[in-house]
Amino acid sequence: MPVLPWRILARDVLLLLLAALVWRADAALRGQPGALATLVAVAAGALAAIAVYLAHEWGHLLAARAAGSRVHYPARVTSTFLFFFDVGANDRRQFLAMSLGGFAASAIALPVLFESVPAGALSSWVAIGLAGAGLVATLATELPPFWRVMRGAPLPRGFVYRDGARQGV
């Protein structure tokens, strides 16, 4: 049974609240020696990168829904992805809109991250490093299918692109 979108939203809001709390703890511990300060800094940086990833995924979902796309939600709230794009029910225009939504969200979230983290802090290095790795992964995995579809290729299949009618999503 698919997870309702509000449960996914609640999960992500809780993750953002946790990130804010860990960043506050990092600010209080910053500059102090010891494993706890290091652990909190790494956790804060990782949670900030997760927040950027979530912004990217919500950008995809909101743009897909705005374009009238049919999407399917995962069976578990612990799923890495917010939704699966139904390539059997959607068209090229909807695919391109969905793709652009994620790109636009990242184009907003990454500069916000870079401007809001404290310079030189371990948590900032972790956040920027992980978010940068996410950017590279996005460019490698999402940009090629976007360009191919934009140039007339069929919609991609597999991974998060599923034919709901044939796969029972």
TORPA-4810 file (N, C-alpha, C, O; in nm, 3 decimals):
<nodes>
NODE_1_0.085_-0.119_0.000_0.000_0.000_0.000_0.088_0.124_0.000_0.179_0.134_0.083_M
NODE_2_0.065_0.218_-0.091_0.150_0.336_-0.097_0.136_0.426_0.026_0.030_0.431_0.089_P
NODE_3_0.243_0.495_0.056_0.244_0.593_0.165_0.173_0.718_0.114_0.193_0.759_0.000_V
NODE_4_0.091_0.777_0.197_0.024_0.901_0.158_0.125_1.016_0.156_0.216_1.018_0.240_L
NODE_5_0.113_1.110_0.063_0.211_1.219_0.052_0.227_1.299_0.180_0.336_1.349_0.207_P
NODE_6_0.122_1.314_0.258_0.136_1.393_0.382_0.228_1.323_0.480_0.293_1.389_0.561_W
NODE_7_0.236_1.190_0.476_0.329_1.119_0.564_0.474_1.145_0.523_0.563_1.158_0.607_R
NODE_8_0.496_1.153_0.393_0.630_1.184_0.343_0.666_1.327_0.382_0.778_1.354_0.425_I
NODE_9_0.570_1.418_0.368_0.592_1.557_0.408_0.624_1.566_0.557_0.715_1.638_0.597_L
NODE_10_0.549_1.493_0.640_0.574_1.493_0.785_0.715_1.440_0.815_0.786_1.495_0.899_A
NODE_11_0.754_1.334_0.746_0.889_1.279_0.764_0.994_1.384_0.733_1.089_1.401_0.809_R
NODE_12_0.976_1.455_0.622_1.076_1.551_0.580_1.079_1.675_0.669_1.186_1.731_0.693_D
NODE_13_0.965_1.717_0.718_0.961_1.828_0.813_1.034_1.789_0.942_1.109_1.869_0.998_V
NODE_14_1.013_1.666_0.987_1.084_1.618_1.107_1.235_1.614_1.083_1.313_1.649_1.172_L
NODE_15_1.276_1.572_0.964_1.420_1.573_0.932_1.476_1.714_0.933_1.588_1.736_0.980_L
NODE_16_1.400_1.810_0.881_1.447_1.948_0.881_1.455_2.005_1.023_1.547_2.080_1.055_L
NODE_17_1.359_1.969_1.107_1.365_2.012_1.248_1.485_1.950_1.318_1.554_2.017_1.395_L
NODE_18_1.511_1.823_1.292_1.628_1.757_1.349_1.756_1.826_1.302_1.848_1.848_1.381_L
NODE_19_1.761_1.860_1.174_1.879_1.931_1.120_1.900_2.063_1.193_2.013_2.097_1.228_A
NODE_20_1.793_2.136_1.215_1.805_2.265_1.285_1.857_2.246_1.428_1.941_2.322_1.474_A
NODE_21_1.805_2.144_1.496_1.852_2.117_1.633_1.999_2.077_1.636_2.073_2.120_1.724_L
NODE_22_2.040_1.995_1.541_2.180_1.951_1.539_2.271_2.067_1.501_2.383_2.075_1.551_V
NODE_23_2.227_2.156_1.413_2.307_2.274_1.380_2.321_2.366_1.501_2.427_2.426_1.521_W
NODE_24_2.217_2.376_1.583_2.228_2.456_1.707_2.329_2.393_1.801_2.410_2.462_1.862_R
NODE_25_2.324_2.260_1.812_2.421_2.190_1.897_2.562_2.209_1.843_2.657_2.228_1.919_A
NODE_26_2.576_2.204_1.710_2.707_2.225_1.649_2.760_2.365_1.682_2.877_2.381_1.715_D
NODE_27_2.673_2.465_1.674_2.716_2.602_1.706_2.763_2.613_1.850_2.860_2.684_1.879_A
NODE_28_2.696_2.544_1.940_2.734_2.549_2.082_2.866_2.476_2.108_2.942_2.514_2.196_A
NODE_29_2.891_2.370_2.030_3.012_2.289_2.052_3.129_2.329_1.964_3.241_2.282_1.984_L
NODE_30_3.105_2.414_1.866_3.209_2.449_1.768_3.331_2.504_1.838_3.322_2.590_1.926_R
NODE_31_3.447_2.453_1.798_3.573_2.499_1.855_3.617_2.421_1.977_3.730_2.434_2.022_G
NODE_32_3.529_2.339_2.031_3.566_2.258_2.146_3.632_2.129_2.099_3.593_2.073_1.997_Q
NODE_33_3.730_2.083_2.173_3.795_1.957_2.135_3.707_1.838_2.173_3.618_1.848_2.258_P
NODE_34_3.733_1.725_2.108_3.666_1.603_2.149_3.580_1.540_2.042_3.543_1.602_1.942_G
NODE_35_3.549_1.416_2.067_3.473_1.335_1.972_3.329_1.383_1.958_3.272_1.377_1.849_A
NODE_36_3.269_1.430_2.067_3.130_1.473_2.060_3.114_1.592_1.965_3.022_1.594_1.883_L
NODE_37_3.202_1.690_1.977_3.194_1.807_1.888_3.213_1.765_1.743_3.144_1.815_1.654_A
NODE_38_3.306_1.673_1.718_3.328_1.625_1.582_3.207_1.550_1.530_3.164_1.571_1.416_T
NODE_39_3.152_1.461_1.612_3.035_1.383_1.572_2.916_1.474_1.540_2.846_1.453_1.441_L
NODE_40_2.893_1.573_1.624_2.781_1.665_1.602_2.805_1.748_1.475_2.711_1.773_1.400_V
NODE_41_2.929_1.790_1.451_2.959_1.867_1.330_2.935_1.784_1.205_2.878_1.834_1.107_A
NODE_42_2.977_1.659_1.206_2.956_1.573_1.090_2.807_1.548_1.070_2.758_1.551_0.957_V
NODE_43_2.735_1.525_1.179_2.589_1.503_1.168_2.520_1.628_1.116_2.430_1.618_1.032_A
NODE_44_2.560_1.745_1.163_2.499_1.870_1.115_2.524_1.888_0.965_2.433_1.924_0.890_A
NODE_45_2.647_1.863_0.923_2.678_1.877_0.781_2.600_1.778_0.695_2.549_1.813_0.589_G
NODE_46_2.591_1.654_0.742_2.517_1.552_0.668_2.369_1.587_0.659_2.307_1.571_0.554_A
NODE_47_2.313_1.634_0.768_2.170_1.671_0.767_2.144_1.792_0.677_2.038_1.801_0.615_L
NODE_48_2.239_1.883_0.669_2.222_1.996_0.576_2.223_1.948_0.432_2.144_1.995_0.350_A
NODE_49_2.311_1.854_0.401_2.314_1.799_0.265_2.185_1.722_0.235_2.134_1.727_0.124_A
NODE_50_2.134_1.652_0.334_2.006_1.582_0.317_1.894_1.683_0.290_1.805_1.657_0.210_I
NODE_51_1.899_1.797_0.356_1.798_1.901_0.333_1.803_1.951_0.188_1.698_1.975_0.128_A
NODE_52_1.923_1.965_0.133_1.936_2.007_-0.007_1.879_1.898_-0.097_1.809_1.929_-0.194_V
NODE_53_1.909_1.773_-0.067_1.855_1.661_-0.145_1.702_1.662_-0.140_1.636_1.644_-0.242_Y
NODE_54_1.646_1.684_-0.022_1.500_1.687_-0.008_1.441_1.803_-0.088_1.336_1.787_-0.152_L
NODE_55_1.506_1.918_-0.087_1.457_2.031_-0.167_1.455_1.991_-0.314_1.360_2.022_-0.386_A
NODE_56_1.560_1.924_-0.359_1.568_1.879_-0.498_1.452_1.784_-0.531_1.385_1.801_-0.633_H
NODE_57_1.429_1.686_-0.446_1.323_1.587_-0.470_1.184_1.651_-0.465_1.098_1.618_-0.546_E
NODE_58_1.162_1.741_-0.369_1.032_1.810_-0.362_1.013_1.900_-0.483_0.901_1.918_-0.530_W
NODE_59_1.121_1.957_-0.535_1.112_2.035_-0.659_1.063_1.949_-0.774_0.977_1.991_-0.852_G
NODE_60_1.118_1.827_-0.784_1.069_1.733_-0.886_0.920_1.705_-0.868_0.842_1.714_-0.963_H
NODE_61_0.882_1.672_-0.745_0.742_1.633_-0.720_0.646_1.749_-0.744_0.543_1.730_-0.810_L
NODE_62_0.677_1.866_-0.694_0.587_1.980_-0.712_0.573_2.018_-0.859_0.463_2.052_-0.904_L
NODE_63_0.683_2.013_-0.933_0.676_2.044_-1.076_0.598_1.936_-1.152_0.523_1.967_-1.244_A
NODE_64_0.617_1.811_-1.113_0.542_1.702_-1.177_0.393_1.720_-1.155_0.313_1.708_-1.248_A
NODE_65_0.355_1.750_-1.032_0.213_1.768_-1.001_0.158_1.893_-1.070_0.045_1.892_-1.118_R
NODE_66_0.237_2.000_-1.075_0.192_2.122_-1.142_0.171_2.098_-1.292_0.086_2.164_-1.353_A
NODE_67_0.246_2.006_-1.350_0.231_1.974_-1.492_0.122_1.871_-1.515_0.099_1.829_-1.629_A
NODE_68_0.053_1.829_-1.408_-0.054_1.731_-1.422_-0.006_1.588_-1.436_-0.079_1.501_-1.483_G
NODE_69_0.116_1.563_-1.395_0.173_1.429_-1.409_0.109_1.330_-1.312_0.063_1.365_-1.204_S
NODE_70_0.108_1.205_-1.357_0.067_1.096_-1.269_0.193_1.043_-1.203_0.290_1.007_-1.270_R
NODE_71_0.190_1.038_-1.072_0.303_0.986_-0.995_0.251_0.880_-0.899_0.132_0.875_-0.868_V
NODE_72_0.341_0.796_-0.851_0.307_0.692_-0.756_0.398_0.710_-0.634_0.517_0.734_-0.648_H
NODE_73_0.340_0.697_-0.518_0.415_0.714_-0.395_0.468_0.579_-0.347_0.409_0.476_-0.377_Y
NODE_74_0.579_0.580_-0.274_0.641_0.454_-0.232_0.557_0.379_-0.129_0.464_0.434_-0.069_P
NODE_75_0.592_0.253_-0.110_0.519_0.169_-0.014_0.562_0.199_0.130_0.487_0.172_0.224_A
NODE_76_0.683_0.254_0.147_0.734_0.280_0.283_0.775_0.426_0.298_0.825_0.487_0.203_R
NODE_77_0.754_0.480_0.414_0.795_0.618_0.441_0.948_0.629_0.447_1.002_0.739_0.440_V
NODE_78_1.017_0.517_0.460_1.163_0.518_0.463_1.225_0.513_0.324_1.347_0.505_0.312_T
NODE_79_1.143_0.519_0.220_1.195_0.517_0.083_1.284_0.638_0.059_1.259_0.747_0.111_S
NODE_80_1.388_0.617_-0.019_1.479_0.726_-0.053_1.412_0.829_-0.143_1.445_0.948_-0.137_T
NODE_81_1.319_0.783_-0.226_1.255_0.872_-0.322_1.114_0.908_-0.278_1.045_0.827_-0.216_F
NODE_82_1.072_1.029_-0.311_0.939_1.076_-0.273_0.829_1.014_-0.358_0.716_0.996_-0.313_L
NODE_83_0.865_0.981_-0.483_0.762_0.933_-0.576_0.829_0.863_-0.694_0.951_0.870_-0.712_F
NODE_84_0.747_0.796_-0.771_0.790_0.734_-0.896_0.710_0.799_-1.008_0.588_0.815_-0.997_F
NODE_85_0.778_0.835_-1.113_0.717_0.903_-1.227_0.662_0.798_-1.322_0.735_0.709_-1.365_F
NODE_86_0.534_0.807_-1.354_0.467_0.708_-1.439_0.491_0.742_-1.586_0.423_0.828_-1.642_D
NODE_87_0.586_0.673_-1.648_0.619_0.702_-1.787_0.512_0.649_-1.883_0.509_0.689_-1.999_V
NODE_88_0.426_0.560_-1.836_0.318_0.511_-1.921_0.202_0.608_-1.930_0.129_0.609_-2.029_G
NODE_89_0.184_0.690_-1.827_0.070_0.783_-1.822_0.109_0.927_-1.853_0.021_1.010_-1.879_A
NODE_90_0.237_0.959_-1.851_0.282_1.096_-1.869_0.349_1.114_-2.005_0.391_1.018_-2.069_N
NODE_91_0.359_1.239_-2.046_0.420_1.267_-2.176_0.554_1.341_-2.158_0.600_1.366_-2.047_D
NODE_92_0.613_1.373_-2.270_0.743_1.438_-2.275_0.742_1.572_-2.201_0.833_1.600_-2.123_R
NODE_93_0.640_1.652_-2.225_0.630_1.782_-2.158_0.628_1.766_-2.007_0.694_1.841_-1.936_R
NODE_94_0.553_1.669_-1.958_0.544_1.646_-1.814_0.678_1.598_-1.758_0.717_1.637_-1.648_Q
NODE_95_0.747_1.513_-1.833_0.879_1.466_-1.790_0.976_1.583_-1.779_1.049_1.595_-1.680_F
NODE_96_0.978_1.668_-1.881_1.070_1.782_-1.879_1.037_1.878_-1.766_1.127_1.931_-1.701_L
NODE_97_0.908_1.901_-1.740_0.868_1.988_-1.628_0.913_1.928_-1.496_0.968_1.998_-1.411_A
NODE_98_0.891_1.797_-1.478_0.933_1.729_-1.355_1.084_1.742_-1.336_1.131_1.772_-1.226_M
NODE_99_1.159_1.720_-1.441_1.305_1.730_-1.433_1.349_1.872_-1.397_1.433_1.891_-1.309_S
NODE_100_1.292_1.969_-1.466_1.330_2.109_-1.441_1.298_2.152_-1.298_1.369_2.235_-1.242_L
NODE_101_1.191_2.097_-1.240_1.157_2.132_-1.102_1.267_2.095_-1.004_1.299_2.171_-0.914_G
NODE_102_1.325_1.978_-1.023_1.436_1.937_-0.936_1.559_2.022_-0.958_1.627_2.061_-0.863_G
NODE_103_1.588_2.050_-1.086_1.704_2.134_-1.116_1.688_2.274_-1.056_1.782_2.329_-0.999_F
NODE_104_1.568_2.330_-1.069_1.542_2.464_-1.016_1.553_2.466_-0.864_1.610_2.559_-0.807_A
NODE_105_1.499_2.364_-0.799_1.508_2.358_-0.652_1.653_2.351_-0.608_1.691_2.415_-0.510_A
NODE_106_1.734_2.273_-0.679_1.877_2.265_-0.645_1.946_2.398_-0.670_2.034_2.439_-0.594_S
NODE_107_1.907_2.466_-0.778_1.968_2.595_-0.809_1.938_2.699_-0.702_2.011_2.797_-0.689_A
NODE_108_1.832_2.679_-0.628_1.799_2.768_-0.516_1.863_2.718_-0.387_1.922_2.796_-0.312_I
NODE_109_1.851_2.587_-0.360_1.895_2.532_-0.232_2.047_2.536_-0.214_2.095_2.563_-0.104_A
NODE_110_2.122_2.509_-0.319_2.268_2.506_-0.305_2.326_2.643_-0.267_2.404_2.651_-0.173_L
NODE_111_2.291_2.751_-0.338_2.343_2.882_-0.294_2.297_2.921_-0.153_2.372_2.983_-0.078_P
NODE_112_2.174_2.884_-0.118_2.127_2.912_0.019_2.215_2.839_0.119_2.254_2.895_0.222_V
NODE_113_2.247_2.714_0.090_2.336_2.638_0.179_2.472_2.706_0.188_2.523_2.730_0.298_L
NODE_114_2.531_2.737_0.072_2.665_2.795_0.072_2.671_2.927_0.148_2.771_2.956_0.214_F
NODE_115_2.565_3.006_0.139_2.562_3.135_0.206_2.530_3.126_0.355_2.561_3.217_0.431_E
NODE_116_2.467_3.017_0.397_2.419_3.012_0.535_2.508_2.933_0.631_2.489_2.942_0.752_S
NODE_117_2.603_2.857_0.580_2.689_2.781_0.671_2.808_2.866_0.713_2.857_2.947_0.634_V
NODE_118_2.854_2.848_0.837_2.967_2.930_0.884_3.098_2.891_0.816_3.131_2.773_0.805_P
NODE_119_3.171_2.989_0.771_3.298_2.966_0.701_3.397_2.893_0.790_3.417_2.928_0.907_A
NODE_120_3.458_2.791_0.733_3.566_2.721_0.803_3.524_2.615_0.902_3.610_2.541_0.951_G
NODE_121_3.397_2.603_0.934_3.352_2.504_1.032_3.352_2.365_0.968_3.323_2.350_0.850_A
NODE_122_3.384_2.265_1.049_3.381_2.128_1.000_3.243_2.093_0.945_3.233_2.029_0.840_L
NODE_123_3.138_2.134_1.014_3.002_2.106_0.967_2.979_2.165_0.829_2.910_2.105_0.746_S
NODE_124_3.034_2.282_0.804_3.020_2.346_0.673_3.093_2.268_0.565_3.041_2.250_0.455_S
NODE_125_3.214_2.223_0.597_3.290_2.144_0.499_3.215_2.015_0.465_3.210_1.976_0.348_W
NODE_126_3.158_1.951_0.566_3.083_1.827_0.541_2.959_1.858_0.456_2.932_1.789_0.359_V
NODE_127_2.885_1.962_0.493_2.764_1.999_0.420_2.796_2.031_0.274_2.730_1.980_0.183_A
NODE_128_2.896_2.114_0.252_2.930_2.155_0.115_2.987_2.036_0.037_2.956_2.020_-0.081_I
NODE_129_3.067_1.954_0.102_3.123_1.837_0.034_3.016_1.738_-0.008_3.016_1.690_-0.122_G
NODE_130_2.923_1.707_0.082_2.817_1.612_0.049_2.718_1.670_-0.051_2.673_1.601_-0.142_L
NODE_131_2.684_1.797_-0.034_2.593_1.861_-0.131_2.659_1.869_-0.268_2.593_1.852_-0.370_A
NODE_132_2.789_1.895_-0.272_2.862_1.897_-0.398_2.864_1.760_-0.463_2.848_1.748_-0.584_G
NODE_133_2.883_1.655_-0.383_2.878_1.519_-0.436_2.738_1.489_-0.490_2.724_1.422_-0.593_A
NODE_134_2.636_1.538_-0.422_2.499_1.521_-0.472_2.478_1.593_-0.603_2.407_1.543_-0.691_G
NODE_135_2.537_1.710_-0.617_2.527_1.784_-0.743_2.592_1.706_-0.857_2.536_1.696_-0.966_L
NODE_136_2.710_1.651_-0.831_2.779_1.572_-0.933_2.694_1.449_-0.970_2.682_1.416_-1.087_V
NODE_137_2.637_1.383_-0.869_2.552_1.266_-0.896_2.430_1.305_-0.978_2.389_1.232_-1.068_A
NODE_138_2.372_1.420_-0.947_2.256_1.469_-1.024_2.294_1.496_-1.168_2.223_1.457_-1.260_T
NODE_139_2.406_1.564_-1.187_2.451_1.593_-1.323_2.478_1.466_-1.401_2.450_1.459_-1.521_L
NODE_140_2.532_1.365_-1.334_2.565_1.239_-1.402_2.443_1.153_-1.431_2.439_1.084_-1.533_A
NODE_141_2.344_1.155_-1.342_2.231_1.062_-1.357_2.105_1.125_-1.414_2.028_1.057_-1.481_T
NODE_142_2.082_1.254_-1.389_1.957_1.316_-1.431_1.969_1.403_-1.556_1.874_1.413_-1.633_E
NODE_143_2.082_1.464_-1.575_2.096_1.552_-1.691_2.096_1.476_-1.825_2.031_1.521_-1.919_L
NODE_144_2.167_1.362_-1.837_2.163_1.292_-1.967_2.023_1.251_-2.013_1.988_1.276_-2.128_P
NODE_145_1.939_1.188_-1.926_1.805_1.156_-1.975_1.722_1.281_-2.008_1.643_1.280_-2.103_P
NODE_146_1.741_1.387_-1.931_1.671_1.512_-1.959_1.705_1.561_-2.100_1.615_1.593_-2.178_F
NODE_147_1.835_1.567_-2.133_1.877_1.615_-2.265_1.827_1.524_-2.376_1.783_1.571_-2.481_W
NODE_148_1.833_1.390_-2.352_1.786_1.298_-2.456_1.637_1.318_-2.484_1.595_1.323_-2.599_R
NODE_149_1.556_1.329_-2.377_1.412_1.347_-2.395_1.385_1.483_-2.459_1.297_1.496_-2.544_V
NODE_150_1.460_1.583_-2.418_1.441_1.716_-2.476_1.469_1.714_-2.627_1.410_1.791_-2.702_M
NODE_151_1.559_1.627_-2.669_1.594_1.618_-2.811_1.508_1.516_-2.885_1.534_1.486_-3.001_R
NODE_152_1.403_1.461_-2.819_1.309_1.375_-2.888_1.314_1.228_-2.854_1.233_1.151_-2.907_G
NODE_153_1.403_1.186_-2.767_1.411_1.045_-2.729_1.289_1.007_-2.646_1.223_1.094_-2.589_A
NODE_154_1.257_0.877_-2.639_1.146_0.835_-2.554_1.179_0.855_-2.406_1.295_0.869_-2.367_P
NODE_155_1.075_0.858_-2.325_1.095_0.873_-2.181_1.176_0.755_-2.128_1.160_0.642_-2.175_L
NODE_156_1.263_0.780_-2.030_1.344_0.671_-1.975_1.257_0.572_-1.897_1.148_0.606_-1.852_P
NODE_157_1.306_0.453_-1.882_1.236_0.348_-1.806_1.331_0.294_-1.700_1.453_0.299_-1.714_R
NODE_158_1.272_0.243_-1.593_1.351_0.186_-1.485_1.380_0.288_-1.377_1.353_0.407_-1.393_G
NODE_159_1.436_0.240_-1.266_1.474_0.323_-1.153_1.350_0.395_-1.099_1.260_0.328_-1.047_F
NODE_160_1.340_0.526_-1.110_1.223_0.599_-1.062_1.124_0.629_-1.173_1.021_0.693_-1.151_V
NODE_161_1.155_0.581_-1.294_1.067_0.600_-1.409_0.999_0.467_-1.436_1.060_0.375_-1.490_Y
NODE_162_0.873_0.457_-1.398_0.801_0.330_-1.408_0.672_0.344_-1.487_0.606_0.448_-1.484_R
NODE_163_0.638_0.238_-1.555_0.510_0.232_-1.624_0.411_0.172_-1.527_0.408_0.051_-1.506_D
NODE_164_0.329_0.258_-1.467_0.236_0.215_-1.363_0.137_0.111_-1.409_0.097_0.025_-1.331_G
NODE_165_0.096_0.117_-1.535_-0.002_0.022_-1.586_0.059_-0.117_-1.598_-0.010_-0.217_-1.577_A
NODE_166_0.187_-0.125_-1.630_0.250_-0.255_-1.650_0.319_-0.307_-1.525_0.335_-0.429_-1.511_R
NODE_167_0.359_-0.222_-1.434_0.434_-0.267_-1.317_0.351_-0.270_-1.191_0.402_-0.305_-1.085_Q
NODE_168_0.225_-0.234_-1.199_0.139_-0.238_-1.082_0.185_-0.146_-0.970_0.169_-0.178_-0.853_G
NODE_169_0.241_-0.031_-1.007_0.291_0.063_-0.907_0.174_0.131_-0.841_0.193_0.215_-0.752_V
</nodes>
